[in-house]
């Protein structure tokens, strides 16, 4: 039962962090890209939601593997966001999105480290 509580807490924390970070990235994307690329924002949000669902499923199965998977998935999503933005807008504006994506990765890494330390 204790393990189940730990898993639930981890899932909630990771989900909360991902949601906050998605909001940060989406805000940056909206500020930089504006209305013509609303489709890009929607695609990014959908990708992130799918990733979160996959990560939650993995967390329930195995905590250690999930921690690594979260990092990999968030890095992939961040890279996709940056690549899409680079294609859409000039380099000067991309800096904001790149910083937001890097912030996402750093925050998730911190959460994963904390989770791993707590679990083990």
N, C-alpha and C positions, 0 to 999 in steps of 0.2 A: 504493500500500500504506500509506503514511504517513497518508493521509486516512482510510482504513478504521480504522486504530488510533485516530486522534483521535475518530472517530464512536463506536467501541466504548467508549472511555473516557468520553465524554460521556454516552452512554446509561446506562452503569453508575452514574456519579456522580448523574445526574438521578434514576434509579430508586431509588438508595439514599436520597437526600434525601427523595423522595416517600414512600417506605416509612416512614422515621423520622417524618416529619410526620403521616402517616396514623395512626400509633400514638399520637402526641401528641393529635390531634383525637379519636380513638376513646376514649382514656382519659378525656378531658375530658367527652365525651358520656356515657360510662358512669357517671362520677361524678355528673354533673348529672341525667341522665334516669333512670338505674337500669333495672330489668328490664322494665317495661311497654313501653319503647320499644326493645327489642332489635332489632325490625324496622327501626327508623330507622337504627341502627348498621349493620346488615347492608346496607341500601340504600346508605348513604353509602360503605361499603367497596367495594361492587360498582361504584358510580359512579366512585370513585377508580381502581379497577383498570382499568376500561374506558378512562378518561382516560389512564392511564399507557401502556396498550397503543397507543392512538392516537398519543400523543406519541412513543413509541419508533419507530413506523412513520414518522412525519414526520421525526424526527431522522435516520433512515437516509437519507431522501430529500434533506433540505436542512437544514443546521445552523442557519442564521440564522432561517429561518422557524420552525423547531422551538423555538428559544429563546423567541420571542414567543408561540408556541402554548402552551408549557408555562405561561407566566405567565398567559395568558388562561384556560386550563383550570383551573389551581389556584385562581385568583380566583373562577371560577364555582363550583367545588366548595366553596370556603370560604363563599361567599355562600349556597349551597344548605344547607350544614350549619347556618349561623347562622339562616336563615329557618325551617328545620324545627324547630330548638330553640326559637326564639322562639314558634312556634305551640304547642309542647308544654309549656313551663315558664315560670315567672314571670321577670321581667326581671333580678332580682338574680342568679339562678343562671346566666343566659345570659352574663353578663360573662366567666366563665371560658372558655366555648366561643368567644366572640368573640375573646378574647385568643389562644386557641390557633389559631384560624383566621387571625388577623392575623399571628401568628408564622410560620405556614406560608407565607403570601404573602411576608413579608419574607425568610425563609430561601431560598425558591425564587428570588426576585429577585436575591439575593446570588449564588447559584450560577449563575444565568443570566448575570449580569454577568461573573463570573469566567470562565465558559465562552466568552463572546463575546470577552473580552479575550485569552484564551489562543488561540482559533482565529484571531482577526484580529490 
